[in-house]
Amino acid sequence: MQLLFKDIDEPGLNTLDVYAARGGYEMSERAVGIHPDTVLEELLASGVRGRGGAGFAMGKKASFLPKGEMDKFLVCNADESEPGTFKDRELMQKNPHLMIEGIIISAHAVGANNAFIYIRGEYDYVADILDAALSEAKAAGHVPEGLNLWLHRGAGAYICGEETALLDSLEGKRGNPRLKPPFPAVQGLYQGPTLINNVETLMNAPLIMRMGGAEFAKIGTETSTGTKVVSVSGCVQRPGNYEIVLGTPTREIIFDLAGGPPEGRTIKCFFPGGSSSPVLPGTDENLDLPYDFDALQKAGTMLGSGAIIVVDDSVPILDVCMKTAKFYRHESCGKCTPCREGTNWTVKMLERIERGEATPMDLDIMVSIQDQIIGNCLCVLGDAMAMPVASMIKHFRSEFEAHMEHMQLHTTDMSRGPHAGPYDLLEPVGVATPDLG
């Protein structure tokens, strides 16, 4: 079943004429004409959960905003920066008006009179398409007079995908996470009540209004309703975006849709929800897991942003671990100590392992440090590194140990210090001299 990807490749769908010919903006006009509480009830009935990473129910999140006459804000988080995730880019590029219509409906549901689309700076081409679509929608009168809607381009920081850092960036400050509470629903952008939702989440709003919340809830599973656009990348033959019904077996996504790993290769592990999700080994049990929020959580990982990164048996797990840790070290804002120091320390430990200077005991220490990071940061960036790193050590400890042993046996000058002199050692370290036994 395709909802968001239905006719996604129709020529000119990014223009108002083609979008309107397919019934575009009918649902936003209908929503604006009824009471906001009625729209909110439909969102609640749909059970649709956030598609950006946290998986929190959209309707419930919207219901947290206070009632009454005041400036309220809606922010569309289009800062798609999670490694392995590229679904929002395609959705915005090919069907920008659906997102704008979703923003109008959601803003009316919570009584927001100001709305912002915060798009990552690297999406310059997509931002131009959104700009043009927004101008078309305003000129045609589809954006209500009481709603101020702007597009804001970020500067390319992963941390600004975190909702409170995004708000600081929108206000012209450095993108740093805020201490919570207060939560954005109570005190967000410019200290006003703010609803923040992902691109894909908001694009579901017109579909929910057309189908009805109860009918939408019949799609998928009881606790993971609707469809999900999944970005599949890594060691697969047909990488790309695929829309699936939530609850579809993961095996069908990786093998039937994405073509599986290259011929002769097997799946070593995969990230189910982007680089910040704990990896799962490529066993039959894990590949047969239903791809939904609850099933993946019970398996010890998460659906996250809906990005499956496949790693086959040709890729050393240490390389995967190192690239993951280095990315989060680079993107850490440095505001809180566990993340700032923990990401840097983890990279240094992995470099020690790579050089063969570490011992199996260091792996235990690394796992302990990851546990100290998880849940102790201002935002989840530190957790986003610690969870996959800890999972890789848990599932592939023997491969880490084998690498350390290999490097120690094949490195000839590990004990050479700065004062060892200019000549080569007579015997490699760790190799007994035959004459001496």
Secondary structure, 3 states (H helix, E strand, C coil): CCCCCCCCCCCCCCCHHHHHHCCCCHHHHHHHCCCHHHHHHHHHHHCCECCCCCCCEHHHHHHCCCCCCCCCEEEEEECCCCCCCCHHHHHHHHCHHHHHHHHHHHHHHHCCCEEEEEECCCCHHHHHHHHHHHHHHHHCCCCCCCCEEEEEECCCCHHHHCHHHHHHHHCCCCCCCCCCCCCCCCCCHHHCCEEEEEHHHHHHHHHHHHHCHHHHCCCECCCCECEEEEEEEECCCCCEEEEEECCCEHHHHHHHHCCCCCCCCCEEEEECCCCCCCCEECCHHHHCCECCHHHHHHCCCCCCCCEEEEEECCCCHHHHHHHHHHHHHHHCCCCCHHHHHHHHHHHHHHHHHHHCCCCHHHHHHHHHHHHHHCCCCCCCHHHHHHHHHHHHHHHHHHHHHHHHHHHHHHCCCCCCCCCCCCCCCCCCCCCCCHHHC
